[in-house]
């Protein structure tokens, strides 16, 4: 099977970023963050929860995920938003609130930056 590298119309690929395995040193921290996406979480909160300094947290995230803790958190929130949008039944405002992105405007901005589409267009494309 051959598939194109890029979606038509300039739409970005939707590739979920993995969560570390159980033996990973960041597993407990990332599981906590994933379960609390609806709350405001800062990098300082992640460091405190992981019982490490901010610099150590940054190094660990760069090593494991090749991204910053903030970027990882946004990716997880967008991943959760995609799941909620696919399930349908709730408004874009509610998706933004449940994923910790705050407002629909903020969700749209992050969605556009990450996927080059809107939450509504994503919902149309991935809802049966």
C-alpha positions as CSV (number, residue, x, y, z in Angstrom):
1,X,0.0,0.0,0.0
2,X,1.3,3.4,-0.9
3,X,0.2,6.5,0.9
4,X,1.2,10.1,0.3
5,X,3.6,11.8,2.7
6,X,1.4,14.8,3.0
7,X,-2.3,15.2,3.1
8,X,-4.0,17.1,0.3
9,X,-4.8,20.8,0.7
10,X,-1.8,21.5,3.0
11,X,-3.3,19.6,5.9
12,X,-0.7,18.3,8.3
13,X,-0.4,14.6,9.2
14,X,-2.0,13.6,12.5
15,X,0.7,11.5,14.1
16,X,0.2,10.9,17.8
17,X,3.3,11.4,20.0
18,X,3.9,8.3,22.2
19,X,3.8,8.1,25.9
20,X,6.8,6.4,27.5
21,X,6.7,2.8,28.7
22,X,6.4,1.7,32.3
23,X,10.1,1.3,32.7
24,X,10.8,4.9,31.7
25,X,11.8,7.4,34.4
26,X,9.3,9.9,33.1
27,X,6.4,7.4,33.0
28,X,4.9,8.5,36.4
29,X,5.2,12.1,35.6
30,X,3.8,11.9,32.1
31,X,0.9,9.7,33.3
32,X,0.1,12.3,35.9
33,X,0.2,15.1,33.4
34,X,-1.9,13.2,30.9
35,X,-4.5,12.5,33.6
36,X,-4.6,16.2,34.6
37,X,-4.7,17.9,31.2
38,X,-7.9,19.7,32.2
39,X,-6.0,21.6,34.9
40,X,-3.5,24.5,34.3
41,X,-0.1,22.8,34.4
42,X,3.1,24.8,34.2
43,X,6.6,23.5,33.6
44,X,7.4,24.3,37.3
45,X,4.4,22.0,38.2
46,X,5.8,19.2,36.1
47,X,9.3,19.6,37.7
48,X,7.7,19.6,41.2
49,X,5.6,16.6,40.4
50,X,8.7,14.8,38.9
51,X,10.8,15.8,42.0
52,X,13.5,17.4,39.8
53,X,14.7,20.8,38.9
54,X,13.4,22.6,35.9
55,X,16.7,22.2,34.1
56,X,16.8,18.4,34.8
57,X,13.2,18.2,33.6
58,X,14.1,20.0,30.3
59,X,17.1,17.7,29.8
60,X,15.0,14.6,30.4
61,X,12.3,15.7,28.0
62,X,14.8,16.7,25.3
63,X,16.5,13.3,25.7
64,X,13.3,11.2,25.7
65,X,10.8,13.2,23.5
66,X,13.2,15.5,21.6
67,X,11.0,18.4,22.7
68,X,10.5,20.7,25.6
69,X,8.1,19.9,28.5
70,X,5.8,22.8,27.4
71,X,5.7,21.5,23.8
72,X,5.1,18.0,25.0
73,X,2.2,19.2,27.2
74,X,0.6,21.1,24.3
75,X,1.0,18.0,22.1
76,X,-0.8,15.9,24.7
77,X,-3.6,18.4,25.0
78,X,-4.0,18.5,21.2
79,X,-4.0,14.7,21.2
80,X,-6.8,14.7,23.8
81,X,-8.6,17.3,21.8
82,X,-8.5,15.1,18.7
83,X,-10.0,12.2,20.6
84,X,-12.8,14.4,21.9
85,X,-13.5,15.9,18.5
86,X,-13.6,12.4,16.9
87,X,-16.1,11.3,19.6
88,X,-18.3,14.3,18.7
89,X,-21.3,15.4,20.8
90,X,-19.5,18.3,22.6
91,X,-18.7,21.8,21.5
92,X,-15.3,23.1,20.5
93,X,-15.5,25.4,23.6
94,X,-16.0,22.3,25.8
95,X,-13.2,20.4,24.1
96,X,-10.9,23.4,24.8
97,X,-12.0,23.5,28.5
98,X,-11.6,19.7,29.0
99,X,-8.1,19.6,27.5
100,X,-6.7,22.6,29.4
101,X,-6.4,24.8,26.4
102,X,-8.9,27.3,27.9
103,X,-10.9,28.8,25.1
104,X,-12.0,27.8,21.6
105,X,-9.8,30.6,20.2
106,X,-6.8,29.2,21.9
107,X,-7.6,25.6,20.7
108,X,-8.1,26.9,17.2
109,X,-4.7,28.7,17.2
110,X,-2.8,25.6,18.5
111,X,-4.7,23.3,16.1
112,X,-3.9,25.5,13.2
113,X,-0.2,25.7,14.1
114,X,0.1,21.9,14.7
115,X,-2.2,20.5,12.0
116,X,-2.8,23.3,9.5
117,X,-6.5,22.9,9.9
118,X,-9.3,23.9,12.3
119,X,-11.0,21.7,15.0
120,X,-14.3,21.8,13.0
121,X,-12.6,20.7,9.8
122,X,-10.8,17.9,11.8
123,X,-14.1,16.8,13.3
124,X,-15.7,16.7,9.8
125,X,-12.8,14.6,8.4
126,X,-12.7,12.1,11.3
127,X,-16.2,11.7,12.4
128,X,-18.2,9.0,10.7
